[in-house]
């Protein structure tokens, strides 16, 4: 599931900087945002989010909670800057990335609420316990031979 869009990223990074961190793959830069680079970074961030929340919630979600969108934006911006080695990742970006991962862990553990309804949560696995009756062995030579 994709949790943010290029337009969401544009709302957090000036266009000139977005061009600078995405238009570097081709030998002849175009001077515009390389949307395939942004889409790849968004996809990587979304896959990471799914990895954390997938055990707790049924995927894909029916709607995107604001907190997951915000996390995806932070992770994507970090990923875009990280791929261009000449660009310095600021302490603020590192902190937002670290906080996003920590929040994903809390969500996965059930310690943070993201506005998902009860029906979208994964059902607890059903487990059962075999209890031996007092004085009756579970396995005998006859039952073992029939297996």
Secondary structure, 3 states (H helix, E strand, C coil): CCCCCHHHHHCCCCHHHHHHHHCCCCCCCCCCCCHHHHHHHHHHHHHHHHHHHCCCECCCCCCCCHHHHHHHHHHHHHHHHHHCCCCCCCHHHHHHHHHHHHHHHHHHHCCCCCCCCHHHECCCCCCCCCCCCCCCCCCCHHHHHHC
